[in-house]
Amino acid sequence: MRSVWSETVSPPSFPRLEKDVSVDVAVIGGGMAGVLCAALLRERGLECAVLEADRVGGGITANTTAVLSVQTETLNAERIRKQGFEAAKLLLDAERDAIGRFRAHAEKIPCELTVLPALTYSLCDAEKMKAEVNALRSLGLDATFTTDTPLPFPVAGAAQMPGTAQFHPLKFLYGMTNGLQIYEQTKVLRLDGTTAVTERARVNAKKIVVATHFPFINRHGLYFLKMYQKRSFVIACKGAKPLGCTIMDEAEDGVYLRSAGEFLLIGGGDRRPGKKGCGFDVPREFRQRYYPQAKEVRAWGNQDCVTLDDLPYIGPYRSGGKDVFVMTGFGGCGMTGSMIGASVLADELTGQKNRCAKLFDPSRRMKPLPLLRNGGEAVKDLLALRRPRCSHMGCALRWNPEEKSWDCPCHGSRFRANGRIIDNPATRGIQTKR
Ligand SMILES: Cc1cc2nc3c(=O)[nH]c(=O)nc-3n(C[C@H](O)[C@H](O)[C@H](O)COP(=O)(O)OP(=O)(O)OC[C@H]3O[C@@H](n4cnc5c(N)ncnc54)[C@H](O)[C@@H]3O)c2cc1C
């Protein structure tokens, strides 16, 4: 099940790494995060190599919905309450700055970038949305409260945010590869210090950036403990009027929508991979109820890494480390997140101070309760007796009949029916017998 993006643009191709090379920075992973990081480092005069296991843009980035918004899953009013005004302001400013950078690059890259407002609505709680508008305004964004939306049903209220955008992620990504030293079909097997070891050759680097979606080295950083994955389900329909904005329901089990040319994209049904419930039924029922005239023409699932405080992990891979860096945990906002991550790491790797470095530090303290809860989820499936087992940490996998895959409820790795790997953190396939 492919997204509408891969069908509407031809990918560039890059050679495999066949012999050893030396560079300033080896960036591992050729998704939005890795490519933007390499591009920004190159702008600062550093020589980078991007090492991609498969094809550039073939991972999570290929199946995104590519909205450039300032709205994460946590409403700003809640973030101010939980993490303080300073943290919320830093994040919002970083998101707005990231959107500005996308817009500047898009002037040279035809990628259908359109500036249009973003709406976050509530079906039943007008006060909540008024509080969100007040929070956004206190943080410096000129948000407004409205009940007037292009949705075919009434809402209690919505926060309307100006200056946000949507684009074609692969057209943009491929444009950004221009001038970069990229190796495809070049999987990094391990790191020896700052040397990336691949199947055929080695990349000797002064610094390493791991941008592999879920970090692939388990030994450091405890990412398998302080992160999980969330899978979401998107349908593309034809025959609905363009929305003129991007839309998100604030409810945890709500949908999100955007138009893309002739398509209306409806996403939702979020769940941890390997868990029961939700899935494609949610966007499909929404379409049937509110857009009965529109015809579903495509459907796909995709997943992103979620951190325990809904802020990404960007910075040294492990506490005190100075040579290996990571960007991950974008929580469904990894377009803007990738640009923010690339800017933060471009500063860190060139010895400049970045205002957000501390906020996104992967070694920041986590509250014990969410850590225990997340660990507990994994332990349940680690102790379960089912087969097959995940090649990452041995958790019991569950069959996903909708997508015909074996999914890991602990950390989100996924495998085809024949055992071939689809999604990391697992790095190799499994033995299956059904
Ligand atoms: C349904 C859905 C909708 C979304 N919509 C939005 C949205 O509207 N706006 C938004 O901002 N964000 C959105 N996101 C989030 C966003 O799509 C992701 O956060 C982002 O694409 C992640 O990019 P990435 O570069 O980190 O990962 P990827 O694109 O997966 O790139 C990682 C790359 O690393 C490679 N790799 C892995 N291991 C190795 C290795 N050992 N050696 C070499 N290469 C390796 C992989 O092959 C892959 O190409 C959405 C996410 C989902 C699930």
The ligand as an SDF file (V2000), in Angstrom:
LIG
                    3D

 53 58  0  0  0  0  0  0  0  0999 V2000
    0.6340    8.7110    9.2300 C   0  0  0  0  0  0  0  0  0  0  0  0
    1.6850    9.7480    9.5110 C   0  0  0  0  0  0  0  0  0  0  0  0
    1.4650   11.0510    9.1010 C   0  0  0  0  0  0  0  0  0  0  0  0
    2.4280   12.0230    9.3550 C   0  0  0  0  0  0  0  0  0  0  0  0
    2.1770   13.3020    8.9690 N   0  0  0  0  0  0  0  0  0  0  0  0
    3.0500   14.2730    9.2960 C   0  0  0  0  0  0  0  0  0  0  0  0
    2.7490   15.6210    8.9950 C   0  0  0  0  0  0  0  0  0  0  0  0
    1.7060   15.9350    8.4230 O   0  0  0  0  0  0  0  0  0  0  0  0
    3.6520   16.5690    9.3550 N   0  0  0  0  0  0  0  0  0  0  0  0
    4.8070   16.2490   10.0080 C   0  0  0  0  0  0  0  0  0  0  0  0
    5.5740   17.1580   10.3630 O   0  0  0  0  0  0  0  0  0  0  0  0
    5.1310   14.9760   10.2890 N   0  0  0  0  0  0  0  0  0  0  0  0
    4.2830   13.9830    9.9630 C   0  0  0  0  0  0  0  0  0  0  0  0
    4.5750   12.6920   10.2680 N   0  0  0  0  0  0  0  0  0  0  0  0
    5.8730   12.3570   10.8420 C   0  0  0  0  0  0  0  0  0  0  0  0
    6.9640   12.2880    9.7820 C   0  0  0  0  0  0  0  0  0  0  0  0
    6.4830   11.6710    8.6080 O   0  0  0  0  0  0  0  0  0  0  0  0
    8.1780   11.4890   10.3050 C   0  0  0  0  0  0  0  0  0  0  0  0
    8.5050   11.9480   11.5880 O   0  0  0  0  0  0  0  0  0  0  0  0
    9.3890   11.6630    9.4100 C   0  0  0  0  0  0  0  0  0  0  0  0
    9.0600   11.3110    8.0880 O   0  0  0  0  0  0  0  0  0  0  0  0
   10.5290   10.8010    9.9170 C   0  0  0  0  0  0  0  0  0  0  0  0
   11.6210   10.9920    9.0470 O   0  0  0  0  0  0  0  0  0  0  0  0
   12.9900   10.2450    9.3410 P   0  0  0  0  0  0  0  0  0  0  0  0
   13.9740   10.7710    8.3800 O   0  0  0  0  0  0  0  0  0  0  0  0
   13.2930   10.3330   10.7980 O   0  0  0  0  0  0  0  0  0  0  0  0
   12.6660    8.6990    9.0630 O   0  0  0  0  0  0  0  0  0  0  0  0
   12.6830    7.8840    7.6970 P   0  0  0  0  0  0  0  0  0  0  0  0
   12.0160    8.6030    6.6120 O   0  0  0  0  0  0  0  0  0  0  0  0
   12.1910    6.5120    8.0110 O   0  0  0  0  0  0  0  0  0  0  0  0
   14.2230    7.7960    7.3330 O   0  0  0  0  0  0  0  0  0  0  0  0
   15.1040    6.9330    8.0140 C   0  0  0  0  0  0  0  0  0  0  0  0
   15.9510    6.2370    6.9750 C   0  0  0  0  0  0  0  0  0  0  0  0
   16.9990    5.5150    7.6370 O   0  0  0  0  0  0  0  0  0  0  0  0
   17.2780    4.3650    6.8850 C   0  0  0  0  0  0  0  0  0  0  0  0
   17.9980    3.4260    7.7650 N   0  0  0  0  0  0  0  0  0  0  0  0
   17.5140    2.7420    8.8260 C   0  0  0  0  0  0  0  0  0  0  0  0
   18.4900    1.9850    9.3760 N   0  0  0  0  0  0  0  0  0  0  0  0
   19.6160    2.1980    8.6450 C   0  0  0  0  0  0  0  0  0  0  0  0
   20.9600    1.7170    8.7270 C   0  0  0  0  0  0  0  0  0  0  0  0
   21.3370    0.8370    9.6740 N   0  0  0  0  0  0  0  0  0  0  0  0
   21.8620    2.1430    7.7980 N   0  0  0  0  0  0  0  0  0  0  0  0
   21.5080    3.0290    6.8310 C   0  0  0  0  0  0  0  0  0  0  0  0
   20.2370    3.5250    6.7240 N   0  0  0  0  0  0  0  0  0  0  0  0
   19.3140    3.1210    7.6210 C   0  0  0  0  0  0  0  0  0  0  0  0
   15.9200    3.8790    6.4360 C   0  0  0  0  0  0  0  0  0  0  0  0
   16.0120    3.0330    5.3160 O   0  0  0  0  0  0  0  0  0  0  0  0
   15.1830    5.1900    6.1560 C   0  0  0  0  0  0  0  0  0  0  0  0
   15.2170    5.5470    4.7950 O   0  0  0  0  0  0  0  0  0  0  0  0
    3.6330   11.6920   10.0340 C   0  0  0  0  0  0  0  0  0  0  0  0
    3.8500   10.3850   10.4520 C   0  0  0  0  0  0  0  0  0  0  0  0
    2.8770    9.4160   10.2240 C   0  0  0  0  0  0  0  0  0  0  0  0
    3.1180    8.0400   10.7330 C   0  0  0  0  0  0  0  0  0  0  0  0
  1  2  1  0
  2  3  1  0
  2 52  2  0
  3  4  2  0
  4  5  1  0
  4 50  1  0
  5  6  2  0
  6  7  1  0
  6 13  1  0
  7  8  2  0
  7  9  1  0
  9 10  1  0
 10 11  2  0
 10 12  1  0
 12 13  2  0
 13 14  1  0
 14 15  1  0
 14 50  1  0
 15 16  1  0
 16 17  1  0
 16 18  1  0
 18 19  1  0
 18 20  1  0
 20 21  1  0
 20 22  1  0
 22 23  1  0
 23 24  1  0
 24 25  2  0
 24 26  1  0
 24 27  1  0
 27 28  1  0
 28 29  2  0
 28 30  1  0
 28 31  1  0
 31 32  1  0
 32 33  1  0
 33 34  1  0
 33 48  1  0
 34 35  1  0
 35 36  1  0
 35 46  1  0
 36 37  1  0
 36 45  1  0
 37 38  2  0
 38 39  1  0
 39 40  1  0
 39 45  2  0
 40 41  1  0
 40 42  2  0
 42 43  1  0
 43 44  2  0
 44 45  1  0
 46 47  1  0
 46 48  1  0
 48 49  1  0
 50 51  2  0
 51 52  1  0
 52 53  1  0
M  END
$$$$
